[in-house]
Amino acid sequence: VAALTEMQLSDGGWGWFSGWGEHSSPHTTATVVHGLQIAQQNDVAVAPEILTRGVDWLKRYQQEQVQELKNAPGKVRPWKDQADNLDAFVHMVLVDADIDNQEMREFLYRDRNELAVYSKAMFGLTLHKLGDRDKLDMILRNLQQYLVQDQENETAYLRLPENNYWWCWYGSEYEAHAYYLKLLARVEARGAV
């Protein structure tokens, strides 16, 4: 925690380097904030201003992404055509900080078929936390199409699509499995399915 605190950049985010030429990365910032949230939940002392500055950076980033998505129909620069895996990750981290951008949630739901399995599971956790039952049910159905169960061996796994980008963070089959299992455990614990 001390090292991460020292590595926080002046704009509140995290990147590969600090000091001259520093540049915050949305993925690195989301990863660090998520880790600090988990640390704090497990009674590790985290200075509140460190998390607040990181969350504020992610909120600004997410708002920029929402604006780019809103700009897409008229091709007003800058724009992007669909919500992506990074948007799902940032949204999950912000919802864990009790910040829900409903516009981003709608874009993620609209573009759910373009998300990696890993990101669908993250988005499912977000929907579960927010109590958005209808969208959660659809995401669970989307995820279950990848579920392979072997009753004889009492095993199950997610068969990721052939075009899975294993070298990208969102292509991790291990993390996809972990987030899916985490989602299922939370849903079953609360009787939401």
C-alpha positions as CSV (number, residue, x, y, z in Angstrom):
1,V,0.0,0.0,0.0
2,A,2.9,2.4,0.8
3,A,4.5,1.7,-2.6
4,L,1.2,2.2,-4.4
5,T,0.6,5.4,-2.5
6,E,4.1,6.7,-3.6
7,M,3.4,5.7,-7.2
8,Q,0.2,7.7,-7.5
9,L,0.5,10.4,-10.1
10,S,-0.3,14.0,-9.7
11,D,-3.6,13.7,-11.5
12,G,-4.8,10.9,-9.1
13,G,-4.3,8.0,-11.4
14,W,-1.5,5.4,-11.8
15,G,0.6,4.6,-14.8
16,W,3.9,2.9,-15.6
17,F,6.1,5.8,-14.5
18,S,5.8,8.8,-12.3
19,G,7.6,12.2,-12.5
20,W,8.5,13.9,-15.8
21,G,6.3,12.7,-18.6
22,E,3.9,10.9,-16.3
23,H,0.8,9.4,-17.9
24,S,-2.1,7.7,-16.1
25,S,-3.5,4.5,-17.6
26,P,-7.2,3.6,-17.1
27,H,-6.4,-0.1,-16.8
28,T,-3.6,0.4,-14.3
29,T,-5.6,2.9,-12.3
30,A,-8.7,0.6,-12.2
31,T,-6.4,-2.3,-11.2
32,V,-4.8,-0.3,-8.3
33,V,-8.1,1.2,-7.1
34,H,-9.7,-2.3,-7.2
35,G,-6.8,-3.7,-5.2
36,L,-7.0,-0.9,-2.7
37,Q,-10.7,-1.4,-2.3
38,I,-10.2,-5.1,-1.6
39,A,-7.4,-4.2,0.9
40,Q,-9.6,-1.8,2.7
41,Q,-12.4,-4.4,2.9
42,N,-9.9,-6.6,4.6
43,D,-8.9,-4.1,7.2
44,V,-5.7,-2.9,5.6
45,A,-5.2,0.8,6.3
46,V,-5.5,2.8,3.1
47,A,-5.4,6.6,3.3
48,P,-8.9,7.8,2.2
49,E,-7.5,10.6,0.0
50,I,-5.5,8.0,-2.1
51,L,-8.7,6.1,-3.0
52,T,-10.7,9.3,-3.5
53,R,-8.2,10.7,-5.9
54,G,-8.0,7.4,-7.8
55,V,-11.8,7.1,-8.0
56,D,-12.1,10.7,-9.1
57,W,-9.6,10.0,-11.9
58,L,-11.7,7.0,-13.0
59,K,-14.9,9.0,-12.9
60,R,-13.4,11.6,-15.2
61,Y,-12.2,8.9,-17.5
62,Q,-15.6,7.2,-17.6
63,Q,-17.4,10.4,-18.3
64,E,-15.1,11.0,-21.3
65,Q,-15.9,7.5,-22.6
66,V,-19.6,8.1,-22.2
67,Q,-19.3,11.4,-24.1
68,E,-17.4,9.5,-26.9
69,L,-20.2,6.9,-27.1
70,K,-22.8,9.7,-27.2
71,N,-20.8,11.4,-30.1
72,A,-20.8,8.2,-32.2
73,P,-24.1,8.6,-34.0
74,G,-23.1,12.0,-35.5
75,K,-19.4,11.0,-35.8
76,V,-18.5,14.0,-33.7
77,R,-14.9,13.8,-32.7
78,P,-13.8,12.2,-30.5
79,W,-16.2,9.2,-30.7
80,K,-16.2,5.5,-30.3
81,D,-18.8,3.1,-31.6
82,Q,-19.3,0.7,-28.6
83,A,-18.6,0.3,-24.9
84,D,-15.6,-2.1,-24.4
85,N,-13.9,-4.4,-21.9
86,L,-12.1,-1.5,-20.2
87,D,-15.4,0.3,-19.8
88,A,-16.8,-2.8,-18.0
89,F,-13.8,-2.9,-15.7
90,V,-13.8,0.8,-14.8
91,H,-17.6,0.6,-14.3
92,M,-17.3,-2.3,-11.9
93,V,-14.6,-0.5,-9.8
94,L,-16.7,2.7,-9.7
95,V,-19.8,0.8,-8.6
96,D,-17.8,-0.8,-5.9
97,A,-17.1,2.8,-4.8
98,D,-20.9,3.4,-4.9
99,I,-20.7,5.5,-8.1
100,D,-23.1,4.3,-10.8
101,N,-23.1,6.0,-14.2
102,Q,-26.4,4.9,-15.6
103,E,-25.5,6.0,-19.1
104,M,-22.4,3.8,-19.1
105,R,-24.5,0.9,-17.7
106,E,-26.9,1.3,-20.6
107,F,-24.1,1.4,-23.1
108,L,-22.5,-1.7,-21.6
109,Y,-25.8,-3.5,-21.7
110,R,-26.4,-2.5,-25.3
111,D,-22.9,-3.7,-26.3
112,R,-22.7,-6.8,-24.1
113,N,-22.3,-9.1,-27.1
114,E,-19.1,-7.4,-27.9
115,L,-17.6,-7.8,-24.4
116,A,-15.2,-10.7,-23.6
117,V,-16.5,-13.4,-21.3
118,Y,-14.3,-11.9,-18.5
119,S,-15.9,-8.5,-18.9
120,K,-19.4,-9.9,-19.0
121,A,-18.8,-11.5,-15.6
122,M,-17.5,-8.2,-14.3
123,F,-20.5,-6.4,-15.6
124,G,-22.7,-9.1,-14.0
125,L,-21.1,-8.4,-10.6
126,T,-21.9,-4.7,-11.2
127,L,-25.6,-5.4,-12.1
128,H,-25.9,-7.7,-9.1
129,K,-24.6,-5.1,-6.7
130,L,-27.0,-2.5,-8.2
131,G,-29.9,-4.9,-8.1
132,D,-30.6,-4.6,-11.8
133,R,-32.3,-8.0,-12.0
134,D,-33.5,-7.9,-15.7
135,K,-30.1,-7.0,-17.1
136,L,-28.4,-9.4,-14.7
137,D,-30.6,-12.3,-15.8
138,M,-29.7,-11.6,-19.5
139,I,-25.9,-11.4,-18.6
140,L,-26.2,-14.7,-16.8
141,R,-27.8,-16.3,-19.8
142,N,-25.1,-14.8,-22.0
143,L,-22.4,-16.3,-19.7
144,Q,-24.1,-19.7,-19.4
145,Q,-23.8,-20.3,-23.1
146,Y,-20.0,-20.8,-22.4
147,L,-20.5,-23.1,-19.5
148,V,-19.5,-26.7,-19.9
149,Q,-20.4,-29.2,-17.2
150,D,-19.2,-32.7,-16.7
151,Q,-21.6,-34.5,-14.3
152,E,-19.4,-37.6,-14.1
153,N,-16.3,-35.7,-13.0
154,E,-18.4,-33.1,-11.2
155,T,-16.5,-30.3,-13.0
156,A,-17.4,-27.2,-14.9
157,Y,-15.5,-24.6,-16.9
158,L,-16.1,-21.8,-19.3
159,R,-15.2,-22.6,-22.9
160,L,-14.0,-19.3,-24.2
161,P,-14.7,-18.4,-27.8
162,E,-12.1,-19.2,-30.5
163,N,-11.3,-15.5,-31.1
164,N,-10.3,-15.0,-27.5
165,Y,-7.3,-12.7,-27.2
166,W,-5.4,-14.6,-24.6
167,W,-2.5,-12.1,-24.5
168,C,-4.9,-9.3,-23.4
169,W,-6.0,-8.9,-19.8
170,Y,-9.6,-9.5,-20.8
171,G,-8.6,-12.7,-22.5
172,S,-7.6,-14.4,-19.2
173,E,-9.5,-17.7,-18.9
174,Y,-8.5,-18.0,-15.3
175,E,-9.8,-14.6,-14.3
176,A,-12.9,-15.1,-16.4
177,H,-13.6,-18.3,-14.4
178,A,-12.9,-16.5,-11.2
179,Y,-15.2,-13.6,-11.9
180,Y,-17.9,-16.0,-13.1
181,L,-17.7,-18.1,-10.0
182,K,-17.7,-15.0,-7.8
183,L,-20.8,-13.8,-9.6
184,L,-22.6,-17.1,-9.2
185,A,-21.7,-17.3,-5.5
186,R,-23.1,-13.8,-4.9
187,V,-26.3,-14.5,-6.9
188,E,-26.9,-17.9,-5.2
189,A,-26.2,-16.4,-1.7
190,R,-28.9,-13.8,-2.2
191,G,-31.3,-16.1,-4.1
192,A,-31.4,-13.8,-7.1
193,V,-31.6,-16.6,-9.6
